[in-house]
Amino acid sequence: MNKLTATLLLFLFFQLSIAQNETITAMKAQMEEMTKQIAKKDAFTYTIFKEHMVAIELLRKAADAPELRMSDKNKAIVKSLKREGYNKLLKEDYDAIITSAKSYNINWKKVKYVELLYKSKTVFKLGQPGFEGLLVLEDKTQKDILFTLRVDFIMLGTDPYVLEMDDLKKELK
């Protein structure tokens, strides 16, 4: 391999690393902001939950974007999803989170963002790249306990959007 090829490959790798770092920073900032909103409201409201989920309109727009190269099958899935059906899915996930939170006695006013763990996926949901995420939270009133919430991000173009948020669990530190 000559020096020019090696240099170009290194440059490409560096550019991809910077782009992924910016994406990770955006994802973490979004989850940290959501956690602050929850603590400020003293509740994880459905409004806060929904504000941080990808909008059905944006998914539909993405399905029509040729640059995203969504398969016909995935386009059909997105386009067949009605607003009421999408809202029902969101509400089911939200209700499951709240039910778990009540059983864990989470004090939302004392919830603090700890970290967002993630695993990059080249081909993820709807055939798009994305990230499997695990939001780690702490309730300052419960010592030696952390809470995790599964948060999946889908990349639509260069921006990450939360596609799914569910499965709240209690973990020992």
MOCORPE-V331116 format. One record per residue. N is the residue number from 0. PSI is psi in whole degrees, -180 to 180 (NA if undefined). OMEGA is omega in degrees with one decimal (NA if undefined). Layout:
n:N psi:PSI omega:OMEGA
n:N psi:PSI omega:OMEGA
//
This chain:
n:0 psi:130 omega:-178.8
n:1 psi:169 omega:-174.8
n:2 psi:-38 omega:-178.9
n:3 psi:-45 omega:178.8
n:4 psi:-46 omega:179.4
n:5 psi:-42 omega:179.5
n:6 psi:-44 omega:178.6
n:7 psi:-42 omega:177.8
n:8 psi:-42 omega:177.7
n:9 psi:-42 omega:178.7
n:10 psi:-44 omega:178.8
n:11 psi:-46 omega:178.2
n:12 psi:-43 omega:179.5
n:13 psi:-44 omega:179.6
n:14 psi:-43 omega:178.3
n:15 psi:-39 omega:178.3
n:16 psi:-43 omega:178.6
n:17 psi:-45 omega:-179.7
n:18 psi:-43 omega:-179.7
n:19 psi:-38 omega:177.8
n:20 psi:-40 omega:178.0
n:21 psi:-39 omega:178.2
n:22 psi:-46 omega:179.9
n:23 psi:-43 omega:178.1
n:24 psi:-43 omega:179.4
n:25 psi:-42 omega:179.5
n:26 psi:-46 omega:-179.5
n:27 psi:-42 omega:179.0
n:28 psi:-40 omega:179.5
n:29 psi:-43 omega:-179.3
n:30 psi:-36 omega:177.2
n:31 psi:-41 omega:177.9
n:32 psi:-43 omega:178.5
n:33 psi:-43 omega:179.7
n:34 psi:-40 omega:177.4
n:35 psi:-40 omega:177.8
n:36 psi:-41 omega:179.4
n:37 psi:-49 omega:-178.7
n:38 psi:-40 omega:-179.7
n:39 psi:-40 omega:-179.7
n:40 psi:-14 omega:-175.7
n:41 psi:28 omega:179.8
n:42 psi:147 omega:171.7
n:43 psi:89 omega:-174.7
n:44 psi:159 omega:176.7
n:45 psi:-34 omega:178.5
n:46 psi:-46 omega:178.7
n:47 psi:-45 omega:179.4
n:48 psi:-52 omega:-176.1
n:49 psi:-36 omega:179.3
n:50 psi:-28 omega:-175.0
n:51 psi:2 omega:177.6
n:52 psi:152 omega:177.3
n:53 psi:137 omega:-179.8
n:54 psi:144 omega:179.3
n:55 psi:-36 omega:179.3
n:56 psi:-40 omega:179.9
n:57 psi:-38 omega:176.1
n:58 psi:-43 omega:179.4
n:59 psi:-42 omega:178.4
n:60 psi:-41 omega:178.9
n:61 psi:-37 omega:179.7
n:62 psi:-31 omega:-179.4
n:63 psi:-7 omega:-177.1
n:64 psi:113 omega:-176.7
n:65 psi:-31 omega:-177.5
n:66 psi:-19 omega:178.4
n:67 psi:-15 omega:175.4
n:68 psi:46 omega:177.2
n:69 psi:137 omega:-179.1
n:70 psi:158 omega:178.2
n:71 psi:-38 omega:179.0
n:72 psi:-48 omega:-179.7
n:73 psi:-36 omega:174.9
n:74 psi:-44 omega:-179.6
n:75 psi:-40 omega:178.4
n:76 psi:-49 omega:-178.7
n:77 psi:-47 omega:-175.6
n:78 psi:-26 omega:179.6
n:79 psi:-15 omega:-178.2
n:80 psi:118 omega:178.4
n:81 psi:156 omega:-179.9
n:82 psi:-44 omega:-178.7
n:83 psi:-42 omega:179.0
n:84 psi:-42 omega:178.1
n:85 psi:-45 omega:178.9
n:86 psi:-35 omega:178.4
n:87 psi:-44 omega:177.3
n:88 psi:-45 omega:178.3
n:89 psi:-45 omega:-178.5
n:90 psi:-39 omega:177.8
n:91 psi:-45 omega:178.0
n:92 psi:-44 omega:179.5
n:93 psi:-48 omega:-179.5
n:94 psi:-39 omega:178.2
n:95 psi:-39 omega:177.3
n:96 psi:-47 omega:-177.7
n:97 psi:-39 omega:177.4
n:98 psi:-46 omega:177.7
n:99 psi:-43 omega:-178.9
n:100 psi:-40 omega:178.3
n:101 psi:-42 omega:-179.8
n:102 psi:-25 omega:178.3
n:103 psi:-1 omega:-179.5
n:104 psi:46 omega:179.9
n:105 psi:131 omega:174.6
n:106 psi:97 omega:-173.3
n:107 psi:-31 omega:-179.8
n:108 psi:-26 omega:-176.9
n:109 psi:11 omega:-179.4
n:110 psi:138 omega:-178.2
n:111 psi:138 omega:175.0
n:112 psi:132 omega:176.3
n:113 psi:-54 omega:-176.3
n:114 psi:160 omega:170.2
n:115 psi:111 omega:175.4
n:116 psi:148 omega:-175.5
n:117 psi:157 omega:173.2
n:118 psi:125 omega:-179.3
n:119 psi:140 omega:177.7
n:120 psi:121 omega:179.9
n:121 psi:-46 omega:175.4
n:122 psi:118 omega:-174.0
n:123 psi:-147 omega:-176.7
n:124 psi:142 omega:-176.8
n:125 psi:23 omega:177.2
n:126 psi:10 omega:-178.6
n:127 psi:158 omega:173.3
n:128 psi:159 omega:179.6
n:129 psi:-166 omega:-176.7
n:130 psi:133 omega:167.7
n:131 psi:124 omega:-176.8
n:132 psi:156 omega:175.1
n:133 psi:107 omega:179.2
n:134 psi:125 omega:-180.0
n:135 psi:124 omega:-178.3
n:136 psi:157 omega:176.4
n:137 psi:134 omega:171.1
n:138 psi:111 omega:-173.9
n:139 psi:-13 omega:178.6
n:140 psi:-8 omega:-178.6
n:141 psi:105 omega:-177.8
n:142 psi:148 omega:176.5
n:143 psi:22 omega:178.9
n:144 psi:138 omega:172.1
n:145 psi:159 omega:176.3
n:146 psi:141 omega:177.7
n:147 psi:145 omega:178.8
n:148 psi:125 omega:178.9
n:149 psi:127 omega:-179.3
n:150 psi:114 omega:179.4
n:151 psi:130 omega:179.2
n:152 psi:140 omega:173.7
n:153 psi:140 omega:177.3
n:154 psi:122 omega:173.9
n:155 psi:100 omega:-171.3
n:156 psi:-125 omega:-178.4
n:157 psi:5 omega:-175.9
n:158 psi:138 omega:177.1
n:159 psi:139 omega:177.1
n:160 psi:142 omega:177.5
n:161 psi:121 omega:179.5
n:162 psi:-32 omega:-177.7
n:163 psi:139 omega:177.9
n:164 psi:115 omega:-178.1
n:165 psi:-174 omega:172.6
n:166 psi:61 omega:175.3
n:167 psi:130 omega:-179.4
n:168 psi:153 omega:176.9
n:169 psi:130 omega:-178.0
n:170 psi:145 omega:173.8
n:171 psi:142 omega:179.0
n:172 psi:NA omega:NA
//
